[in-house]
Amino acid sequence: MSDLLARLGMDHPIIQAPMAGTSTPAMAAAVCNAGGLGSLGLASAGADGARKMIAETQALTNRAINVNLFCHQTFAPDPARDARWIETLRGEFAKFGAEPPALLRDIYKSFLIDDDMLEVLLALKPQVVSFHFGLPQKEKIAALKKNGAVLFSSATNLDEARAAAEAGMDAVVAQGYEAGGHRGMFDPRASDDQLSMAVLTEILAARLSVPVIAAGGIMNGAGIASALKLGAVAAQLGTAFVGCAESAADAGYRAALASEAALHTTMTAAISGRPARCLANKFTSLSERGIDAANIAAYPNTYDLGKALNAAAKAKGETGYGAQWAGQGAPLARFLPAAELMAALISELKSSLKENP
Amino acid sequence: MSDLLARLGMDHPIIQAPMAGTSTPAMAAAVCNAGGLGSLGLASAGADGARKMIAETQALTNRAINVNLFCHQTFAPDPARDARWIETLRGEFAKFGAEPPALLRDIYKSFLIDDDMLEVLLALKPQVVSFHFGLPQKEKIAALKKNGAVLFSSATNLDEARAAAEAGMDAVVAQGYEAGGHRGMFDPRASDDQLSMAVLTEILAARLSVPVIAAGGIMNGAGIASALKLGAVAAQLGTAFVGCAESAADAGYRAALASEAALHTTMTAAISGRPARCLANKFTSLSERGIDAANIAAYPNTYDLGKALNAAAKAKGETGYGAQWAGQGAPLARFLPAAELMAALISELKSSLKENP
């Protein structure tokens, strides 16, 4: 049992990934109550929504919970670029008899400029606060640590991980290229070495002094055991929980995950404006048919249009434009209540560690 | 101990990857004599060279050896496309006071059309024959199996792996996206799901009835243990052996592998004409500076030019144009004689399987 797990009162090295829009208080609490670490993705919730979700989770568990915030850089509005992107997708809206919105909105407030969110965290004291897309300012880090929070940051390479450790993060989440959802790179314009979970976990475990949490493609106890062998203190699983009864995933998302489509995922920036891994669907096939990346609007404005397109398509019964985030391990997905999934993961992990080939 | 390992008389689930141009009879024999499976990459050797390398290896070990052939499709000559590619790189040759060749040659004969190579294999009877880039014709497979050979094929996805199993392969090498060197996809024009070693190994182990060998990013005993947990019967390591005393890697390649450059590898088709993972160097930076992929000549004609450019650069002391193939695990490379590396891997593997976190 690592120090980190002991400090958080975790019985098992299993973290349910935050997954903004998909995780729920019921899911996070079920994972915590089973001895893992449940997480809430608060990036899309706003301070008031976050307050409600944290309180709801805390009412369901006395265990440590993890809340996740996005620390993306905010760019100056660029209506001309937004307009080019709206025009690029106008034809897709037309297929469903819809018009795209005239303007795109900056729908997700970065934690970097969200002081109300900081107040919520300081007041409700979730035990773990984790960051994606970058690190918060020194003052926010200091305030959270002084308040007793344990801090995690995602990292996709050694440079990001070193920056996270130097900024005072208590653990680093090694996000492999196979991971579903938004790739956590601090600068989305930087060149990406696309390191796999296994390679990144080993390199970070060898070169960092803070604990490493492995993320990307891990779907079962064998995968968790495998990550522990590489030096991780715990594994973070997202896609494994998407099909849970407590998940907010809609029917189309669940059906796609259960189908052979799960064998094909794509990293695309066309849905949200930042690279994210999605099940192969109508939206990702758009991005493969030669959309000029230079025309894609900034994050999260692109996501405003992506959500509008999905709504227009769903209104006509077409579910193939959803942000159906999934990692490459999607073909191994199960569809169970979170407590049952946790029981299976714990049992598989024990067997896998015991069996020596 | 799996049936496959027992059949091949292997003491340890460790395969040294073939690595045409880098592996040597001395390397392969040292691995075999240490209880692993040593391999020769014969794709660039031709039938006469192959005969010599196999005989040399057999003189150094009585254990099973693995020889690897490329089964790439051969395309009709396209001198106009070759000429465009020569012009694209003319400026690079000029930096070293050199002229590119006037014509590109089809320098590697595919095993699909190399009956002399088949004769060598039937005569010298290496115990394992493995294939990359696709599968040989039924008649060649039948002749080799009748002659007692155990057959492996690389696969980068489930479809390729199923085709390999159906064609009679005795094992499939699950080549993850993080693997160094040439990506084994059967059709280089097909869309690539870029599955990681961990994900691909788990999916193939779950869905195939033939044994799965994990490849990509594995550099030490912990990595091997990790792959075994995912269902692999053995791990295949390439980059881990590049720095061995017995390797044919030149000084520039070794120096790059030992440097911080190892933190960055790139999948590029610009060196050989097919996607291959290389240490970040002058050649890969060329490919990132917006070369039009449509201008790259076919494999292996592109490689003929790539080798000429490397020779021109090396003649002036510049080693940054080499085909410095390496997987993402390159920062974990060691520089030991193969027997010492094998001893370390075996010892690390035992410890890793014993230690339960």
HADDOCK unambig.tbl for C-alpha pairs under 7 A between the chains (distance, minus, plus):
assign (segid A and resid 1 and name CA) (segid B and resid 357 and name CA) 6.42 0.50 0.50
assign (segid A and resid 178 and name CA) (segid B and resid 195 and name CA) 6.97 0.50 0.50
assign (segid A and resid 178 and name CA) (segid B and resid 196 and name CA) 6.43 0.50 0.50
assign (segid A and resid 193 and name CA) (segid B and resid 264 and name CA) 5.98 0.50 0.50
assign (segid A and resid 193 and name CA) (segid B and resid 265 and name CA) 6.54 0.50 0.50
assign (segid A and resid 195 and name CA) (segid B and resid 178 and name CA) 6.96 0.50 0.50
assign (segid A and resid 195 and name CA) (segid B and resid 328 and name CA) 6.52 0.50 0.50
assign (segid A and resid 196 and name CA) (segid B and resid 178 and name CA) 6.43 0.50 0.50
assign (segid A and resid 196 and name CA) (segid B and resid 196 and name CA) 6.17 0.50 0.50
assign (segid A and resid 199 and name CA) (segid B and resid 217 and name CA) 5.94 0.50 0.50
assign (segid A and resid 199 and name CA) (segid B and resid 328 and name CA) 6.53 0.50 0.50
assign (segid A and resid 199 and name CA) (segid B and resid 329 and name CA) 5.66 0.50 0.50
assign (segid A and resid 217 and name CA) (segid B and resid 199 and name CA) 5.95 0.50 0.50
assign (segid A and resid 222 and name CA) (segid B and resid 229 and name CA) 5.72 0.50 0.50
assign (segid A and resid 222 and name CA) (segid B and resid 230 and name CA) 5.77 0.50 0.50
assign (segid A and resid 223 and name CA) (segid B and resid 230 and name CA) 6.30 0.50 0.50
assign (segid A and resid 225 and name CA) (segid B and resid 229 and name CA) 6.84 0.50 0.50
assign (segid A and resid 226 and name CA) (segid B and resid 226 and name CA) 4.24 0.50 0.50
assign (segid A and resid 226 and name CA) (segid B and resid 227 and name CA) 6.88 0.50 0.50
assign (segid A and resid 226 and name CA) (segid B and resid 229 and name CA) 5.61 0.50 0.50
assign (segid A and resid 226 and name CA) (segid B and resid 230 and name CA) 6.65 0.50 0.50
assign (segid A and resid 227 and name CA) (segid B and resid 226 and name CA) 6.87 0.50 0.50
assign (segid A and resid 229 and name CA) (segid B and resid 222 and name CA) 5.72 0.50 0.50
assign (segid A and resid 229 and name CA) (segid B and resid 225 and name CA) 6.84 0.50 0.50
assign (segid A and resid 229 and name CA) (segid B and resid 226 and name CA) 5.62 0.50 0.50
assign (segid A and resid 229 and name CA) (segid B and resid 352 and name CA) 6.55 0.50 0.50
assign (segid A and resid 230 and name CA) (segid B and resid 222 and name CA) 5.77 0.50 0.50
assign (segid A and resid 230 and name CA) (segid B and resid 223 and name CA) 6.29 0.50 0.50
assign (segid A and resid 230 and name CA) (segid B and resid 226 and name CA) 6.64 0.50 0.50
assign (segid A and resid 264 and name CA) (segid B and resid 193 and name CA) 5.97 0.50 0.50
assign (segid A and resid 265 and name CA) (segid B and resid 193 and name CA) 6.53 0.50 0.50
assign (segid A and resid 328 and name CA) (segid B and resid 195 and name CA) 6.52 0.50 0.50
assign (segid A and resid 328 and name CA) (segid B and resid 199 and name CA) 6.53 0.50 0.50
assign (segid A and resid 329 and name CA) (segid B and resid 199 and name CA) 5.66 0.50 0.50
assign (segid A and resid 352 and name CA) (segid B and resid 229 and name CA) 6.55 0.50 0.50
assign (segid A and resid 353 and name CA) (segid B and resid 356 and name CA) 6.35 0.50 0.50
assign (segid A and resid 356 and name CA) (segid B and resid 353 and name CA) 6.34 0.50 0.50
assign (segid A and resid 357 and name CA) (segid B and resid 1 and name CA) 6.40 0.50 0.50
